[in-house]
Amino acid sequence: MISRDENQLSGDLYSLKVAQNPGNECAPYRVNSEQKPIAPCGAVANSMFNDVITLYRNQNGTYVEVPLDGKGISWWTDYNIKFRNPTNGNESLEQIFQGTEKPNRWITKAYNLSSDPNNTGFINEDFIVWMRSAALPTFRKLYRRIESGNFKNGEYQLRIEYSILSNYPVVSFQGRKKIVFSSVSWMGGKNPFLGIAYLVFGSLCTLFAIIMLVVFIKYQGKMDDDI
């Protein structure tokens, strides 16, 4: 079972605020030592990638920040249907989250993930992308897009703000974090796993088809005799 509470992520106020909730599937990241419910709860949210990444390009000896777009990186169904912020009358999101505790490895609470009211809380796109759990232990998550300007060739500098006290560490289980730059086409981004899986599956189908053809040809006459 995935360590998360679907009711809480869908904006259910009871699953957010009541100490007996969130669900037991979030253990041991369900409540803190003071029995305050953690929002969002669970190991998936607690391990969210929250390092701050900034990209710069050398323009005539001066490093200029490359604009990175973080909107539109999540699935439409996730952003518009599956993930919802809780509401309670005219209360602000900060007021609604009062009485809850942020995940252990988060720098700030969920309602403060962004200054954009349409991109904070449980509908923050970085959060939504991370919460769509990958099927394999090695995976990629879309972080940002470079959409404006000519940034194909040149000298770049990548800065990563990381603290072992506030960002999720991976050394304890020999994990690694990587930054991958990739271009996309009308067919999508590079995904070697899918290509390998399709080739293996297609090859197996071809092999079984040949085996079945050989069996059919070999025993066709015997089947006719039995009739």
C-alpha positions as CSV (number, residue, x, y, z in Angstrom):
1,M,0.0,0.0,0.0
2,I,1.3,3.5,-0.9
3,S,2.1,5.6,2.1
4,R,-0.4,8.5,1.5
5,D,-4.0,9.4,2.4
6,E,-6.1,9.8,-0.8
7,N,-8.9,11.5,1.2
8,Q,-6.6,14.1,2.6
9,L,-5.1,14.8,-0.8
10,S,-8.6,15.2,-2.3
11,G,-9.3,18.1,0.1
12,D,-11.3,16.3,2.8
13,L,-11.2,18.6,5.9
14,Y,-11.8,15.7,8.4
15,S,-8.8,13.8,7.1
16,L,-6.7,16.9,7.4
17,K,-7.5,18.2,10.8
18,V,-8.7,15.4,13.1
19,A,-5.9,13.8,15.3
20,Q,-7.3,10.3,14.7
21,N,-6.7,11.0,11.0
22,P,-5.0,10.8,8.5
23,G,-5.3,7.2,7.7
24,N,-3.1,4.5,9.1
25,E,-1.5,3.9,5.7
26,C,0.5,7.1,6.4
27,A,2.3,5.6,9.4
28,P,4.9,6.4,10.6
29,Y,4.4,9.8,9.1
30,R,0.8,10.2,10.2
31,V,1.1,12.4,13.3
32,N,4.0,14.1,15.0
33,S,5.2,13.6,18.6
34,E,2.5,16.0,19.8
35,Q,-0.2,14.0,18.0
36,K,-0.7,16.8,15.5
37,P,-1.8,15.4,12.1
38,I,0.8,15.8,9.4
39,A,-0.3,17.4,6.2
40,P,0.4,16.0,3.7
41,C,1.0,12.7,5.5
42,G,2.9,9.6,4.5
43,A,6.4,8.6,3.3
44,V,5.8,9.7,-0.3
45,A,5.2,13.3,0.6
46,N,8.0,13.3,3.3
47,S,10.5,12.3,0.6
48,M,9.5,15.0,-1.9
49,F,12.3,16.5,-3.9
50,N,12.6,20.0,-2.5
51,D,16.1,21.1,-3.5
52,V,16.2,24.6,-5.0
53,I,17.7,24.6,-8.5
54,T,18.8,27.7,-10.4
55,L,20.3,27.7,-13.9
56,Y,22.5,30.4,-15.3
57,R,24.0,31.1,-18.8
58,N,27.2,32.9,-19.4
59,Q,26.5,35.9,-21.6
60,N,29.7,37.9,-22.3
61,G,31.2,37.0,-19.0
62,T,28.1,37.6,-16.9
63,Y,25.9,34.8,-15.7
64,V,22.3,35.5,-16.4
65,E,19.5,33.4,-14.8
66,V,17.7,31.2,-17.3
67,P,13.9,31.4,-16.8
68,L,12.5,28.0,-15.7
69,D,8.7,27.4,-16.0
70,G,7.1,25.2,-13.4
71,K,3.5,25.5,-14.6
72,G,1.9,22.8,-16.7
73,I,4.3,20.0,-15.5
74,S,1.6,17.9,-13.9
75,W,-1.2,15.8,-15.5
76,W,-4.4,17.7,-16.2
77,T,-6.5,15.2,-14.4
78,D,-4.3,15.3,-11.3
79,Y,-4.3,19.1,-11.1
80,N,-7.9,19.7,-11.9
81,I,-9.6,16.6,-10.4
82,K,-7.6,14.3,-8.2
83,F,-5.7,16.8,-6.0
84,R,-7.8,19.5,-4.2
85,N,-7.1,22.0,-1.4
86,P,-9.5,21.8,1.6
87,T,-12.0,24.5,2.0
88,N,-13.9,25.8,5.1
89,G,-16.1,28.7,4.5
90,N,-14.2,32.0,4.1
91,E,-11.0,30.7,5.9
92,S,-7.7,31.1,4.1
93,L,-5.5,28.2,3.3
94,E,-3.2,29.1,6.1
95,Q,-6.1,29.2,8.6
96,I,-7.3,25.8,7.4
97,F,-3.9,24.2,7.9
98,Q,-3.6,25.5,11.5
99,G,-3.3,22.6,13.9
100,T,-1.4,20.5,11.4
101,E,2.3,19.8,11.1
102,K,4.4,19.8,8.0
103,P,6.3,16.7,6.9
104,N,9.6,16.2,8.7
105,R,11.8,16.9,5.7
106,W,9.9,19.9,4.3
107,I,11.2,23.4,4.6
108,T,7.8,25.0,4.9
109,K,4.1,24.0,5.3
110,A,2.0,23.0,2.3
111,Y,0.0,26.3,2.1
112,N,3.3,28.2,1.7
113,L,4.8,26.2,-1.2
114,S,4.2,29.1,-3.6
115,S,3.0,32.6,-3.6
116,D,0.6,31.8,-6.4
117,P,-2.8,30.8,-4.9
118,N,-3.4,28.5,-7.9
119,N,-0.1,26.6,-7.3
120,T,0.1,26.1,-3.6
121,G,-1.1,23.6,-1.0
122,F,-2.2,20.2,-2.4
123,I,-2.5,21.7,-5.9
124,N,1.2,22.7,-6.1
125,E,2.5,21.2,-9.3
126,D,5.8,20.1,-7.9
127,F,4.0,18.3,-5.2
128,I,1.5,16.7,-7.6
129,V,4.3,15.5,-9.9
130,W,6.1,13.9,-6.9
131,M,3.0,12.3,-5.5
132,R,2.4,10.4,-8.7
133,S,4.4,7.4,-7.5
134,A,6.8,5.7,-10.0
135,A,6.6,2.0,-10.6
136,L,10.4,1.5,-10.4
137,P,13.0,2.5,-7.8
138,T,14.9,4.5,-10.5
139,F,12.7,7.2,-12.0
140,R,12.6,10.7,-13.5
141,K,10.3,13.5,-12.5
142,L,9.7,16.6,-14.6
143,Y,10.9,19.6,-12.6
144,R,11.0,22.6,-14.9
145,R,10.7,23.6,-18.6
146,I,12.9,26.0,-20.5
147,E,10.5,27.6,-23.0
148,S,11.7,31.1,-23.9
149,G,15.0,32.3,-25.4
150,N,17.8,30.7,-27.2
151,F,19.5,28.5,-24.7
152,K,20.8,25.7,-26.8
153,N,24.5,26.4,-27.0
154,G,26.8,28.1,-24.5
155,E,28.3,27.8,-21.1
156,Y,26.0,27.2,-18.2
157,Q,26.2,27.1,-14.4
158,L,23.8,25.0,-12.3
159,R,23.3,26.0,-8.6
160,I,21.6,23.6,-6.1
161,E,20.6,24.7,-2.7
162,Y,20.7,21.7,-0.4
163,S,20.9,21.1,3.3
164,I,21.0,17.7,5.0
165,L,19.0,19.2,7.9
166,S,16.0,20.4,5.8
167,N,16.1,18.5,2.5
168,Y,15.5,14.8,2.0
169,P,18.8,12.8,2.4
170,V,19.3,9.7,0.3
171,V,22.8,8.6,1.4
172,S,21.5,6.4,4.2
173,F,19.9,4.0,1.6
174,Q,22.6,4.6,-1.1
175,G,20.2,6.6,-3.1
176,R,21.2,9.3,-5.6
177,K,19.7,12.6,-6.9
178,K,20.5,13.6,-10.5
179,I,19.6,16.5,-12.7
180,V,18.9,15.5,-16.3
181,F,18.5,17.9,-19.2
182,S,16.4,16.5,-21.9
183,S,14.6,17.8,-25.1
184,V,11.2,16.5,-26.1
185,S,9.6,15.9,-29.5
186,W,6.0,15.3,-30.6
187,M,6.5,11.7,-29.3
188,G,7.5,12.9,-25.8
189,G,10.7,12.7,-23.9
190,K,13.4,10.1,-23.8
191,N,12.4,7.0,-22.0
192,P,14.8,4.0,-22.5
193,F,12.8,1.7,-20.2
194,L,9.6,1.9,-22.4
195,G,11.7,1.2,-25.5
196,I,13.3,-1.8,-24.0
197,A,10.0,-3.1,-22.6
198,Y,8.3,-2.8,-25.9
199,L,11.2,-4.6,-27.7
200,V,11.2,-7.4,-25.1
201,F,7.4,-7.8,-25.2
202,G,7.3,-7.7,-29.0
203,S,10.1,-10.2,-29.3
204,L,8.3,-12.6,-26.9
205,C,5.1,-12.3,-28.9
206,T,6.9,-13.0,-32.1
207,L,8.7,-16.1,-30.5
208,F,5.4,-17.5,-29.2
209,A,3.7,-16.9,-32.6
210,I,6.5,-18.9,-34.3
211,I,6.2,-21.7,-31.7
212,M,2.4,-21.9,-32.2
213,L,2.8,-21.9,-36.0
214,V,5.3,-24.8,-35.8
215,V,3.0,-26.8,-33.4
216,F,0.0,-26.1,-35.7
217,I,1.8,-27.3,-38.8
218,K,3.3,-30.4,-37.1
219,Y,0.0,-31.6,-35.6
220,Q,-2.5,-30.4,-38.2
221,G,-2.6,-33.8,-40.0
222,K,-3.1,-35.7,-36.7
223,M,-6.0,-33.5,-35.9
224,D,-7.6,-34.2,-39.2
225,D,-7.1,-38.0,-38.7
226,D,-8.8,-37.9,-35.3
227,I,-11.9,-36.2,-36.9
